[in-house]
Amino acid sequence: MRRQLVYRFILALTLALAATAQAESLSSRAHQVLSQVYQSLDDGAWDTAVEQLDQAITALAREPYAQALAYQLRGYAHSQAERYPAALTDFRQALAADALPASTRQQLLYNMAQLHLLLEEFAQAVEVVEQWLSKARDIAPAGRVVAASAYLNHKDYRAAAAQLTQAIEQQPEAPEVWYQMLLSAWFALDDSAELMRWLPRAIEQFPEQRQYWLQLAALYLQEENDTAALAVLDTAYRKRLLVEERELLNLIHLHRQVGTPYRAGQILAAGLDRGEIEATPTHYEQLADTWTQAQEPERAVGALENALRLGAEDGLRLKLARLLMQEERWSQAYRTLDEGLTDFRDDRKGEAYLLMGIVAFEDGRADLAREAFSHAKAHEAVREDARHWLAFLDAANRP
């Protein structure tokens, strides 16, 4: 902002001094003094210029226009030396004389607003901005953004949004920071309707900026429009804009929730393969559940096997065995249970023996089934089931 101030001041001063050459109220002596000052300013000799202007302000006491211009010049010198409060004092003095042309007064107000922003004097910035706006004509988009900055920092979000909306409408290829400021105002106001209006425009203008996709999806979820949120997030995923594990897991959950588990499984499997999602037993169990929901049992089996290889708890081994039983893969189910017998907790070991007995029976191995049911009978939780199976086996063996 400081560099912008330099350029604007130089332009304003150049025009002002050119105009004074033909001003009847400015004496040739005043013009000569101010021209010398301008040379110091042009050389960047700020302190020298201030000393010259201290004398000029006193000497030009009978020439209101010349004195006002001297205050303006001294304010400029102070601002370039980063003495902003002193600059503001001089600019107020220049305005108080009520001798400067309307265009110069407007430029001074505009520059004062920026200095107040630099000093984080936001109430004063708004006060000056409103003076400037009240007299401004054909306001440039950049000017509206300065006004919006004052309003935003003063927490007058609706006024800020009004200025930024006009700025963007005036300049369709607006910088991204203008959109960011506008969106921050509407977020502060919690105005869903305006956010729904502007987030898609921000995405259209800056499609590679992931935060707009995430914000729009979150807004749709807040409105309980899961389908629209999913469409936004899935598009962002295809553009490789979802990079955090949490974002990918949210997308996967949403796919399962709206009834597209196969797509959820694809995304989760790809995330695990690429290392975007941590390879943990929990995530592989989630993958297995997703493939099961998508009626892909073979893939579900593979996911549970991966979970077991990563040290999943014994409950997942039982889960894998049940899945294999549903697929009538009896030998594999028996082997899965048998390999984990020593690792099962006591409260699960009875269920493991019971399942082994059922699997062995279905696989035509009655002796193994009887042995497993006999072990299961020792565990209270499954004792009755084990007795029923043993009775069934006894009955089947009677002539």
N, C-alpha and C positions, 0 to 999 in steps of 0.2 A: 504494500500500500504506500509506503514511504516514497518509492521510486515514482509511482503514479502521481503522487502529490507534486513531486519536483517538476515533472513534465507539464502538469496542468497549471502550476503557478507560473512557469516560464511563459507559457502560451498566453495566459491571462495578462501578465505584466507587459509582454511585448505589444499586445493589442492596446492595452491601456496607455502605454507611453506613446504609441503611434497616434492615438486619438488626441492626446494632450497637445500635440504639436499644433493642432488647428483649433484648440479650445481657447476662446477669447478670455476666459476667466483665469487662465494659467499664464503667469508672466514668463518672459524669456529667462529670467534669473531662476525661477522655480524649475523650469524645464531643464536648464543647464545642471542644476544641483541634482535633480532626480536622474538625469542621464548618467552622471558620474556614479551615482549609487548603483544604478543598473549595471554599470561596468564591473563594480566590485562583486555584485551578485553573480554576474556571468562568470567571473573568475573563481567563484566559490569562496571568496573572502568574507565569510559571514560576519565575523566580529568587526571587521573594518566597516562593512556596510551598516551595522548597527550603530557604530560611533558616528558615522556620517549622518545617519537618519535622526539620531538624538538631536544633533544641531539643526538639521533641516526642519524637524517638527516645531522647534521653537521659532526658527526664523520665518516659517511660513504660517504663523498664527493668524495672519490677516487674509490668507487665501484658503478658504475651507476645502475647496476641491483638492488643491495641491497638498494640504496637510493630511487630508483623508487618504490620498494616494501614498503619502509618506508612511502613515500608520500601516497601510496595507503592505508596503515594501518591507517595513521593519518586522512585521509579523511573519512574512515569508522568510526573512533571514533567520529569525528565531526558530522557525519550524525546521529549517535545514540544519541548524545547530542542535536540533532535538530538544529545544527549550519550548515544548508545546504549550504549557500554561501561559508563558509570556506571549507566544504567538497568538493565542486565543484572545488575550487581553487587547493586543493591538488590533486584531480584526474587529473586535467589538467597538473599539474607538473609531475605526474607519467607518463602520456602519452608523455609529451614533451621529456623525457629522451630517448625515443625510445629504451628502453632496456628490456621491458616486452615481454613475449611470446604473440603471436597473439591471443591465446584464452583468455588470461588475459586482453589484450587491449579491446577485444570485450566485455568482461564482464563489464569492466569499462565504456565503452561507453553506454552500456545498462543501467547501474545503474545511470549514469549521466543524461540520458534522463528522467528517472523516477524522479530524484531530480528536474530537471527543471520543470517537470509537477507539482510537489508538490509546487514549488515556483510560479507557473503560468507564467513561462517564456517560452511561447509557441514557439516563433521564435527560441530561443536557443535550445529548445527541438527538433524541427524539424531538425535543423542543425546537432545535435548530432545523431539523429535517422538515417539521411541519410548517415552519416559516417559509422554508424553501419551496415546499410543495404548493403552498397556497398561492404563490406567484409564478410558479414554473409553467412554461408552455412547451408542448412537444418534448416531453421528458424522454431522454434516451434510455434504453434498457439498462445500461450500466448504472445510470443515476437511480433508477428504481431499486436496483440491487443494493446500493448504498443505503437507501431509505429502509429497505427490508432488513438490512443488518442491524440498524439501530432498533427497529421494532422487535426483531428476534431477541436481541440481547436484553431488551427491556421487558420481554415476555408478553408483548402485545402480538400474539401469534396470528390473529386474524388480519390485523393490519399488514403484517409482514407477508402473509399469504396473498393478500390482494395485490401488493406491489410486485411480488415475484411472478404471480400469474400473468400480469400485464407484461412484465419483462420478457417472459418466455413466449407469450403470444406475439410480441413484437419481433422477437428474434428466434425463429424456429430452431436454428442450429445453436441453441444456447449451450454454454459450458455446463458440464455435469454438476459443478458445485451449485449452480442455481437450482437444479432439480433437488439436490441434497438439502438445500436450505428450505425449499418449499415443502418437501416431504417431512422434514423435521417439524415444521410448523403444524402440518395436519396431524402428525403423530402426537404432538403435544396437546392438540385439541381433541384427540381421539375421534376424529371425523372419518368414519369408515367410508362414507360415500365419496369424499374427495380423494381419499387414498386409493379407492377402487378406480377412480378416474385417472390419477396421475402415475401410479405404479406401472400400469401397462405402457404408458407413454415413456417412462424412464427406461423400461425394458426395451422398447422399440428403438430408442436413441442409443442406449448403451447395453446391448445384449450380453456382453461378456462380464458385466458386473453382477456377480452372484447375489449380492445382498438384496437386490430388488426382486429377484425371483423368490428368495426365501421369505421376504416380507409380504409379498403378494400371496404366497401359499399360506402363510400364517394367518393372514387376514381372512382368506376363504375358510380356513379351519375354524376361526373364531365365529364366522357366520354359519358354521355347520354345513358348509358346502364342500364335502369331502371329495366329490368327483372333480370339481374345478381345481381344488388344491392339488389333487393327484396329477391332473393334466399339466399344471405349472411345474411341479417338481419333476415329473417324468421328462419333460422337455429340458429342464435344467440338467438332469442326469445325462441325457443324450448329448448335451453340449459339454459334458465333463466339468460342470460347474459345482457339483456336489462333491466336496473333497474330504469332509470330516466324517468319521465313523458314525457319529450321532445322526447326521443328516441322512446318511444312507439307511440306517436302521429305521428312521422315521418314515422314509419312503417305502421301505419293505413292509412295515407295519400297515401303512395306508393301503398298499396294494392288497394285502390279505384282508383288510377290513372291508374294502369295496368289492371283494370277490374276484380278484385276479391273482391267485396265489402262484400260478406258474411264473408270471412275470416277477413276482417277489422272489421266488426261488432262483431265477436267473440272476437277478441283481445281487442277492446274498452270496450265491456261489462264486460269481465273478469278483465280488469284493473280498472274499476269503482267498481266492486264488491270487489276486493282485496285491494282497497285503493291505488293502484299504480298510478291511475289517479284521480285527485281531482274531487269530485262530485259537479259540478257546472251546472247551467242551460245551459251554452254554450256547455259543453261537452255532456250533454244529448241531446241537439239539434243536435250536430254532430252525435251522435249515431242514432238519428231518421233519419237523412238524409242518413246515411250509410245503415240502414235497408230498407229505401225506395228504394235506389239504388239497393239493393239486392232483391227487390220485396218481402219484409217481412213486410207488412203493420201492422200486429198485433203487432209486436215487435216495429215498429216505433211509434205506438200509445202509447205503454207503456213507451217508452223513453220520449216522449213529456209530458206525464202525470207526470213523475218524474221531468222534468224540471219545470213544473208549481208548483209542491209541493215545489221546492227549491226557488220559488220566481221569476220565469222567467217573462220577460216583456210581455205586453198584445199581442204583435205581435205573440208570440208563441201560444197563445190561439186561435188566428185566424187560424194559421197554423194547429193546431190540429183539429179544426172544419172542415177545408177543407179536411183534410185527412179522417176524419170520414164520410164526405159527399161522398168522392170517394168510400168508402166501404158501402155506403147506410145505415149507422148506424144513422138514422135520430134523434131518441130520444136522443141518447148520444151526438150528435153534438149540438142539441138545448140546452140541459142541460149545456154543456161546455160553450156555448156562454152566456147563461142566468146567470150563476154563476159569470161571469166576467164583467157584464154590468157596474157595478159601478166603475170598475177599468180601463176601456178603456179610453184612451186619446180621446179628442174631435175629432181629425182627424181620429180616427179609429172606433169611436162609430157608425158612419153611416154605415160603412161596416159591423159591427157586426149585426146591425138591419137588414140589407139587407140579410145577410146569414141566420139569424134566420127566416126571412120570407120565404126564399126558402126552408129551412129545414122543416118548419111547413107545407108548401104546399105539399111537397113530402110525408110528414107523414100523410096527409089527414086531417090536422087541419087548415081549411080555415080561421076561425076566428082569430086564433093566427097569421097566416100569414098576414092577413089584418092589424092587429094591429102593427106588426113589420114593414111592408112596410110603414105604416103611419108615424111611428117614423123615419124611414130611409129618408123619403121625406124631412124632416127638415134639412138634411145635404147635402150641395151643391154637394159634390164629388159624391154622389150616387143618387142624386135627380131624374135624368132622368130614371135610372134603376128602381127606386122605383115606379115612375109613370107608367112605362110600365107594371110592375107586378100588380099594382092596377087596371089598365085598363083591364088586362087579367082576373083578378078575377071578375070584374064587368061583363065582357062579358060572363064569364062562368056561372054566376048566372041568366042571362036573360033567360026568357022562350023561 
